[in-house]
Structures are given as structure tokens and as C-alpha cells.
């Protein structure tokens, strides 16, 4: 049971990492991504926390430090990771072994990323623990939740079509044009996982509630960092342990999808994936080395 639990956690973090890599590679260049990241983080923090002009300047400085750390300390590991996937695609012909190797490394990298970034978040958040600060955060969280809930009011047909479009776009970024078998696989996966986003939203809502409660205890910076690490990496232990069972089923389907998509890929698609992965790896290396 313990080993099964570990394997599913391994897949969970790897899937998050795959999503992050997709986000990173969706930009026209890695350097553009980092420019975008600065502004996105700044805007998000300013949305949830009531900041004065002096706070905003301090926030900007701390975000720059955090993004710089990620670029120079974490991005090189991503480059190595993508190079390894490309090498395995070229040499490993057992799709299950290939996907398992990829996800195992992905788990390690996502944990490395989280553990490296949470100290920056804690350093800033620790300054905003007054009742007024926390009430402001709670109101903003509730507003964002209400906005997200509206998205689930769309018809199942619309949600399904949107899901298929996103999956297709993500896979075509690496595979190129998908064949009929791959399209069928994506449509089946989209249908089978149609309700997953709502379940994840409900779980995220629970995590936000317990985080607010913890913030109200006025933790020390080190305590806040430790809590964030547990919340982000082992959150089900703090909220609802049963959520792990949902994750197991959902993520096993995703792993199976990856195996089948690669198994149904053509020689040209494999070559395209290898070329794309190596191009991104080289881009990551170049950006990480910039001073």
C-alpha cells in the first residue's frame, strides 16, 4: 500500500510538471515567459493582497529575485530533463518504460521547484497577517471562486469541446498534426475526465480555507514555509485524505493516455517530438546562462 501511494504521488507531481513545461513552451521564447511570469505574479499578488505603493515596490523586487532564482537554479534542470526525454524517445521502444521514466524524474523536479520557491512566498506573506489583511484575502478568494464556478455552468457539450481543444493544442505542440487514432484517444480521455476539473476546484477551495485558518495563527516565517510545502506537495493530508483516491484514478488515466499517444505515434511524429524537445532544452540552457 505504501509503495502504491508513493507511485501515485510520483505521477501527480510529474503531471503538474508536464503541465508547467507545456506552459513554458507555449510562449514564443523562454525569455518572454520569464518576462510574462514577473507581471503575472505581480498582478496575482496585488489582486489578493491590499498593497500600498511601497509594498508594491518591495513585491516587485522579491518577485524578480524569485524568478531569477528559478531561471538560474531550476531551469538548467528542466533543460537536462527535456534532453533526457528526447534521448529516451530515440532509444526506448517500450512506451510504458518511457513514460514511467519521464514521470519519475518529473516528480523530483516539481518537488525541487516547490521547495525552492516557497521560501520567497513566505518571506512576503509573513508581513500580511493582521485581521484586516486576512479579511481582504478571504474576500478576494471568494470572488475568484465565484468567477471559477460560473465556468462550470457551461453546457457539458461546451466543456467537452473546450477540453478536447486544449488537449489537442497541447499534444500538437510536440507531436505535430495528430492522426485519427490519437484524436479518438484524446476525445475519449476528455469525456472520461470531464468532471475532474470541478472536483479539483472543490479540493482547492478546501485547501484555501485551511490556509487562511493557518495564516490566522500568525505563524513564523519558517513555519509558514513548512506549511506551504506540505499544502502544495501533500495537501490531501491536511484536507481530505480521500482525495488521494480521486487523484489515483485520474492520474492513472493520464499516464495511460501518454503511453497510448506515444504508441500510436508515427516515425515522423517521434522525430518531431525529439527535435522540439531538444530545441526547448537548448532554449532553456541559453536563457539560464544569461547574466
Secondary structure, DSSP 8 states (H G I E B T S, - for coil): -HHHHHHHHHHHHHHHHHHHHHHHHHSS-HHHHHHHHHHHHHHHHHHHS---HHHHHHHHHHHHHHHHHIIIIIHHHHHHHHHHHHHHHHH---HHHHHHHHHHHHHHHHHHHHHHHHHHHHHHHTT--SHHHHHHHHHHHHHHHHHHHHHTTS-HHHHHHHHHHHHHHHHHHHH-S--HHHHHHHHHHHHHTTTHHHHHHHHHHHHHHHHHHHHTT---HHHHHHHHHHHHHSGGGTS-TTHHHHHHHHHHHHHHHHHHHHHT--HHHHHHHHHHHHHHHHHHHHHHT--
